[in-house]
Amino acid sequence: MTYQSTNPFNGVAVESFNDMTDKELDSAIATAAACFETWRRKSYAERAVIIAKASALMHSKADSLAKTMTLEMGKRIGEARGEVEFSSRILAYYAKNAERFLAPVKLNPTVGEAHMESSPIGVIFGVEPWNFPYYQLARIAGPHLMAGNVLVVKHAGIVPQCAIAFEKLLIEAGAPIGLYTNLLISHEQADKVVDDPRVKGVCLTGSVAAGQSVAARAGRNLKISSMELGGSDAFIVLEDADLDRTIPWAVWGRMYNTGQTCCAAKRFIVVEALADKFLARFKAAFEALKAGDPMDEKTTLGPLSSEAALLQLLGQVKLAVDKGAKLVTGGKRIDRSGSYMEPTILTDIKPGNPAFRDEFFGPVAMFFRVKDEDEAIALANDSDFGLGGSVWCKDIARGKRVASRVETGMMFINNIDWSDAELPFGGIKNSGYGRELGDMGIQEFVNKKLVRVASMHAPA
């Protein structure tokens, strides 16, 4: 069964859901395509009424939505509540700003006049992951619905109740049937959706393998796509960093959402002058985290999202150690019910070790010591990924120079505040292509049409 809700805190199966039949799927796409013909003609103000109402509903239902998330994928309740509130702000942001972002842009040709105008393209297919069950949906729903498109969405198999709850929010907000449709479908059926001529674009957040598969299929169908994939972000600590400020960010950057974040800090690259001090304090902070019920506000370490995720991570750590990495702390399953893993730090990871190239999607940090700034940048860039990264130093001008030299889609100086509704989010290399959020996020699935007016004689 594709959709199974299981509580990772105790391993108890909560509820399962049947996949849609092929006939039901075809009907859902037909309904979405019909809805687009009406929705595309709505004014921005008319669209905004519904999207803003959905935002308000998310805010008012934050506690219940957060509990559903914690129940399904184990996010600590405070983090879950924060995610719901952020999702609400994203919807409100696009309800307010979409018309401004997509306003015609005047051009200046040598003869006559011209402008670029933006128009929606149709049904967009979203494939979204479990690690941020509402945020991933809000950051495609806000921009693409306000742009005049409609969405059909396949969410992850372990968060079906979150997927259903988000669709219900939009319907309660007054969305016409077909504007946003949750698809409980298999991977094979998802291929059919990409192939369907009524579907005009595809956006995915997920693994590199999933991105390669879906992007290739979209390409064969000549459909526009955006891919937000994995990451192995560098956390560069230079010799003038303030460790009192840096260490708390390092712990948060690796352990937020139990480390299950694509843009989490994963490779800690520290210059020799601070390496021993940093590692000692980092290790102590990791070991102070205590596993507990994610519904309890006082819990500092939640479970991984599923038993499968835990087993995969344990296997990756074992392989890394077998290939020469050293275990500073952690590395084992916690002896209690649920899918819990000890916060883990690995060192001495050489380029031939699979861990050097892999992404650890959970509470595992890789620590590297380097001679100087240039060596730190070279190591940061020696990665197949290019999502985000950060640099820590008191000299801000130096931090900006380092940020410019690191090959990623995003860099942060003395913070890792990854996402604001106003800031574009996305990466390069194996981290994918395209941008979400900000003014760039709404531009991904619109037709940029040139309109030129000129009184000219045809060439002889």
Buried (B, 14 or more C-beta within 10 A) or exposed (E): EBBBBBBBBEEEEEEEBEBBEEEBBBEBBBBBBBBBEEBBEBEBEEBBBBBBBBBBBBBEBBEEBBBBBBBBBBBBBBBBBBBBBBBBBBBBBBBBBBBEBBEEEEEEEEEEEBBEBBEBBBBBBBBBBBBBBBBBBBBBBBBBBBBBBBBBBBBBBBBBBBBBBBBEBBBEBEBBEBBBBBBBBBEEBBBBBBEBEBBBBBBBBBBBEBBEBBBEBBEEBEBBBBBBBBBBBBBBBBBBBEBEEBBEBBBEBBBBBBBBBBBBBBBBBBBEBBBEEBBEBBBEBBBEBEBBBBBEEEBBBBBBBBBEBBBBBBEBBEBBBEBEBEBBBBBEBBEEEBBBBBBBBBBBBEEEBEBBBBBBBBBBBBBBBBEEBEBBBEBBBEBBBBBBBBBBBEEEEBBEEBBEBBBBBBBBBBEBEBBBBEBBBBBBBBBBBBBBBBBBBBBBBBEEEEEEEEEEEEEE
